[in-house]
Amino acid sequence: MTSTLPCSMPGSIDPLAHLTTEAPSSLFRILGTFLAMTAGDSSLELVGALTEGLLDTPSYALAAEHLRRDPACAALIDERWIPGEQNLEQLAALPAGSLGHAYAAALGRLGYDPNLHAGMEPSSDTVYVELRLSQTHDLWHVVTGFDTSVNGEIGLQAFHLTQFPYPLAAVLTAQALLSTTIFEAKELPALVQAIHTGLQMGQRARPLFAQRWEEGWEKPLEQWRQELNLLPAQTLVAAPGRQGAADAAGVDNP
């Protein structure tokens, strides 16, 4: 039987050679998790595996370099600032309308632990960037107003992409577009609108990565939004069956 794969001839370039000689060792893990997510696996463990694979690529270093263009982001990365543990009961006791009160209410409804990252020590700038983004993901949901439906989550991922080239956001957005196109084509216009909204909001807003939210729990949420030039996204209601893995990583609208 004759192979249908392209063959290397003298003086020609083997189009498959880069898979073993130039591509990062994590390539197949990234592709495997991408395909598993597209097929419907919604586990957070899979998102974690995807993140680990992407951390092995140059994309995260480029993201950290991009963030360093902003002095406040650069200072945070240099310091590798990680706040102490958060007490949801104390945050819930803050005045209604404050960031801390809204954050505590959101996490309380979903039963999330705000201290999953407490005590972690990042070993590099890239690891710190991902750690801080993961630690504040729920806060970004609160301040932007994106809910935790699939469309709301991908809208937030798109928001990241016009703030800085976040690798995980790029892959999750691409994966959502692919799976929606194949399996839920009727939902594609709503997803595209969510992405459009996120891109516009992220481009207009000041850098969210630079914020030390935990030092301003008492500040009113609306004041945070005004200072950051954030117009909160309209609530994006997911169609039945469109709750996904990223769903569990975020919070409801305050």
Phi, psi and omega in degrees: 000135180274132180292142177267356178285146177301140181253149177277126177247158178308127179083000180257169179253127178282115184291347181259355186298325184294342180295334182246339186254333185239331184289149177295155182297340182276000186305311185290330175293319179297312181296321180296316179292323178301312181292322179296320178294320179296328180279354174117001178288118186250021184284144176292334177299324180291320176298320178297319178295322177297316179298316180299320178296317181293329179297338179277358181257164179293348187297323180289323176297321178294323178296317179296320178297319179297315180299326182294348177293337177265124184304320182292321176295318180299318180297320179295317180294317180299319181282336187051053187289122175232120182288168177286184181294150181252138179255109184296327179295318179292321179294321180294336180278353177291162183303142175303138182096346177283159179299314182299318179296316180295319180295314180297320180296318181294311181292326178297320179297325184265350179074029182272151177266119182283355187245027180298333185256005182297136177085354179286142180239106181295140184267352182202170177299318183294319178295322178297315180303312181293320179299314181293321178295318178294320181295325185256008183305315181295325177296320178298322176300315183296311187285330179275337181087001176288132179278190186254017170290171176302313181296320178295318179295316181288330172300319178292321177298320177295324176304316178305319192292335175265357171273317177192160185282081183280115186301314182298320179297320180297315183289318179296323178293316178297318180296318179296319178297317181293310184293323178293318179300320184279315191254336183220059188302329180295337181272355185299316179302319180293321178295316179298321178296320178297318178296316179301315180298314180298318179298316180295316181297316182295325180290327185277330188279156171289162184299117178285331182299329186285349189278138175260075187306320187293346176267001181224038180301325185284341183294138178301141179303318181295328176293318175305313183296319179295316181295330182265003181058047182253121169260113187300142180294149173294150179299128180257110185272124180281144173289159179307135177086003183257027172272130186231191184300317182294339178310314185284353181268351186241194182225162176288165173297141178292000000 
